Amino acid sequence: MRHAHVDTAVPVSQIGLGTWQFGSGREWGYGPDYDDHEAAAIVRRALELGVTLFDTAEIYGRGASERILGSALRDAGADPDAIFLASKLFPLLPVAPVVEQRAIASARRLGVRRLDLYQVHQPNPAVSDATTMRGMHALIQLGVVGHAGVSNYSLRRWQQADAALAVAHRQAHDTASLAGPAPVVLANQVQYSLVHRGPEDELLPFARREKRLVIAYSPLAQGLLSARHTSGERVGGVRSANPLFLPENLDAARPLFATLREIADAHDATPAQVALAWVIRDPQVAAIPGASSVEQLESNVAAAELRLRDDEVAALTRAALDFRPVTGWRSAPKVLRSLAGR
């Protein structure tokens, strides 16, 4: 397993396990047995394959994801000191006391004493990161949290949170000389894939300079980059609200799908594995795809061993740049019609 280039006690696997679907299986169409049986089998196999990064959030299944993940890790005999466990704070009034209370609640649901990474799930437009990071710093000082993180932050907001955490560190000590090195906001979890390349503009250069971590969620664009979907099919579940799966966008994606398949064939791999390998080609990136089955988990993890040549990376990037889907307000009427026809 390849690991991200960040300074953490536990190496962070570049392929992790995202658990958005734990406790939300019906929305994904996984069936009633997923939470009770398949989720635990997926976690067990992930541990066997060397996955260390497990990501959840209090909002996933309204706490169910944390409980399911924590139970699965315990049942599998996971060593808490050998995994990198991440959760996220739902940013409703994220003032310092609330941040502290919510972190402790997440740790309890997970059945652990420490969250290796605690992330602010979304930037709050009305609450300053100064108070949020005071709470985060207190949690770090108490040992409840190992590293602070954010999610869906712009570079400017990430840097502001970083500065606020440093200020909280200085204020918590009598003098600057006694404060020691300030903790940093280690990670920013953002949408990143071949069809969502925004982090490459500013976030990834910053992560490389400062040895920080970009955690890529939806690295397969909800399965679009498996290159299995065609314009003639009707997608269900959460994908039905995603404009990327509109028939005209699936048609427009055919050249990208062809490039993924061509490179996959050259490596005896799958298009999804190629798409994941493209995302984690940068050592400052870890991807957290979900898994509907043990087999999908195994396929995702195998992508960590796939090394793409420079010309293959360039070909994928060109094909992705040429893919111009209809999204935003222009796609809204068609998505609504698609949802109405379900």
N, C-alpha and C positions, 0 to 999 in steps of 0.2 A: 504494500500500500504506500502510495506517495503521500507526503505530508507537506502542509503549507509552511512557508518560511516566516514563522512568527515565534516570538519568545514566550512560550508557555510551558508549564511544568509537564503537561501531557501533550505529546505531539498531536496536532490537529490533522486528521485524515482529509485529503483533498476531496474525497467522496464521502459525504456524510449521509445521514438519514433524516429527511424532513418528515414530520409527523402531523402535518395539517389534517390529514385524513383520519387520524386516530380519533375516534369519537364523532366523526363526521362522515362515516362511511356511506350513509345513504345518499348524501349529496354527490358522492363520487360514483354511486351505483355499485358499490362493492358487495352489497348483500349483508344480511343480518349476522353472519358468523364471523365477519372480518374482525371486529373489535374483540370478540371473545376468544378467537383462535389464531387467525392468520397474523394479526399484529404481533403477538408474542413470538410466533415462529420467525417472523421477519427480523425482529430485534435479536433473537438468539443467533440467527445466521449472520447478521451483520457483525456481531461481536466475534464470531468464529473467523470471519474474513478480514478482521483487523480494522473495522470501522471504529473510530473513536469519537467522532462528532455526531451528537444526537441533538436535534433542534426541535423545540416545541414552543408553546405560548399559552398563557392563561386563557386567551380568547378562543383557542381551538377547542371546539366542542364544549365551550363554557367550562373549562377545567378538566374535561374528560381525557383529552390528549395527554395531559401531564400525569393523570392517575394511571392510564393504560401504559404509558411509557415507563413510569416508575415501577409498576408492578412487573412488567416484562423484564426489565433490567434485573430486578431482584430475583425473579424466578430463574433467570439465566445464570445467576451467580456472578454478575458483573462486579468487578472491583471498582468502587467509586474513585479510587486514585488512578485508574487506568483509562478512564473515559473523560471526554470533554463535553459536559452536559450544559446545554444552552436553553434558556427560556426567555420570554419577552413580557414586558409590562404593557398592558393596555393603557394608553396614555390619556385616560380621563382624569383630569386634575392631578397631574404628576408632580405634586409638591413633595418636599422631602419626607414628611411623615408617611404619606400615602405610598411612596416608592418603597420605603422600608417595610411597611405592613404587607404590601403585595408580594414582595420578594420572599418574605417568610412564608406567606400562604402558598406560593408556588413550590417552594422547597418542601413544604409539608405534603402537598399533593404528590410530589415526586418521591417522597420518602427519603430525602437526603438532607444533610446538614449544610451543603454548600452547592451553589450554582457556579459552575466554572465561568459562565458568561451570562450576564443579565443585560438584556437589550431593551431600549425604549422602542416600542413597536412602530410608532409613527411620531413625527415631530408635532408638537402641540403648538398651534399658532398663537395661543393666548397665554401660555405658561412658559416662562423663561427656563432655559436649561440650567441656569444658575441654581435654582431651588431643586430641580431634578437631580443634578449632579451632587448637591450636598447630601441628599439621601443616598445616592449611589456610593459616595465616598464613605459614609457611615457604615454601609453594608460591607464594603471592602475592609474597613478597619476591624469590623466584628468577625470577619472571616466567613460571612454568609455568602458573599460574592467574591469570585476570584478576579474577574475582569469586567469592566464596564463596556457596554456596546450600545449601538443605536441601529435603527432600521429605517430604510426609506428616507435617509437624510441626504441633503445636498452636501457638497464639499464644504461650503461656507458654514452650514449648520453643524456639520461634523466637527469642524475646527473650533467653532464657538463652544460646543459641548466639551471638547478637549480642554480648552482654556478654562472653562467653568470648573471642571474637575480639578485642574491644577490650583485654582484659587481656593476651592474647598479644602484641598490638602494643606495649603499654607495656613488657612484660617484655623484648621484643626490643631495646629501646633503653636507653641509659644513664639518661636523664632524660626526664620527661614533655615537657619543652620541646623535646627533639630528636625526639620521636616523630612529631610532625605528626598530621594527621587519621587516625583509625583507620579501617581498612576495615570495611565492614558486610556482614552476610549479606543479600545483595541480593534473593534470590528464594526463594520457597517453592512447590514444585510439588505440587499437590493435585488430587484429583478435584473437578471443578466443572462442572456442567451444569444445565439446567432441572430435572432430577430428582435432582440432588445439590447442594443450595444451601448446605451447611454453611459454606463459606468466607465467606459474607456476614455471619455473626454477628460474627466478630472479625478474621479475617485481612484482609479487604478494607478495613475501616476503618483498620487499622494501616498497610496498604500505601498508602492515600491520604494519611495523615498524614505518613508518613516517606518518601514517594516510592520505595516498594519495588515489587517485581513479584510478582504471583501468576500462576504458569504453570498453566493448566488442562489436565490430562490427561483423556482420555475425555470430551471436551466434547460428544460426540454419544451418550454412554452406550452405547458399542459398537454404534452404528448404530440404536439404538431410536428416536432422534429424527429419523431419516430418514422416519418415519411410514409405512414400507413394509410392516412386519411385521403379520401377522394371527394370531389365536388358532388358526386352522386349520392353520398350517404347523409343521413341525418344524425348528427351527434347529440348525445344526451348529457344529463347532469350539468356540472358547472361549465362544461365546454360550450353548451348551447348559448351561453351569454357572452362568449368570447368572440369578438368579430373576426379573429384570425381564422375561424372555422366556417365563415361564410363561403358559399360555393365559389364566388368569384376570387376570393383570396386563396382558396385551396388550388384553384386553377393557376393563379399567378405564382404559386409556390412550387409548381412542378419542376422548373429548372433547378431550384435549390434542392428539392427532393432527389433529383437525378444526380446532382453532385454528391450529396450525402451517400447515396447508394453506390456510386462509383468508387468512392474512397473506402467505404465499408467493405466492398468486395475485395479491394486490394489488400485489406488487413484481416480478412476473414472475420469481420465484425458486423455489427448492426448499425444502421444509420443513427440510432439513439446513442450508441456508444461513441460514435464519431462526434456527434454534437456535444456530448459531455467532455470528451477529450479536448475539443476546441476551447471550451470554457475554462478548464483547469490547466491549460498550457502555461498559464502565468502562475508562478509559485506563491503569489499573494492571494490566490483565489481558492476557496473551497466551495463545492457545489452540494446542495442538499435536496436531491430529487426524492420524491416520495416513492413508495413501492406498493403495488396492489397484491403482490405475491412474493414468495421466496425467490422464485425464478427471476422476477423482475429485479429484485434486490441484487441477486448474483450478477445479472447482466450489467446493472449500474456500476457495481464495484469493479467489475472487470475493465471498465473504461479507464480506470486509474493506471492500468498497465499499457494502454495504447499510446504510442508516441507518434504524433503526426509530423510529417516532414514540413519544412517551411513552405514548399510549393503547394502542399495540400491545405495548409492553413490559409494561404493566400487565395486559393481557389474557393474555399468555403466562404471566406470573407467577401470576395467579389460576388458570389452567388447571392449572399445575404443582402449585400448592398443593392443588388438589382431587384430584389423582392420588395415591392412597394404596396403593401396591403391597404385596403380601405379601412380606416379605423376612426375613432373619435366620433364627433357629431355626425359625420357623413354616413357612418355605419349604423347609427342608432335605430333608424326606422326599420332597417332590414333585420337587425338583431331582435327587435320587438316582434316583428312578424314571424320570425323563426320560433321565438318563445311561445307565441300565441298558437302556433301550429303543432306544438308538442302534444 
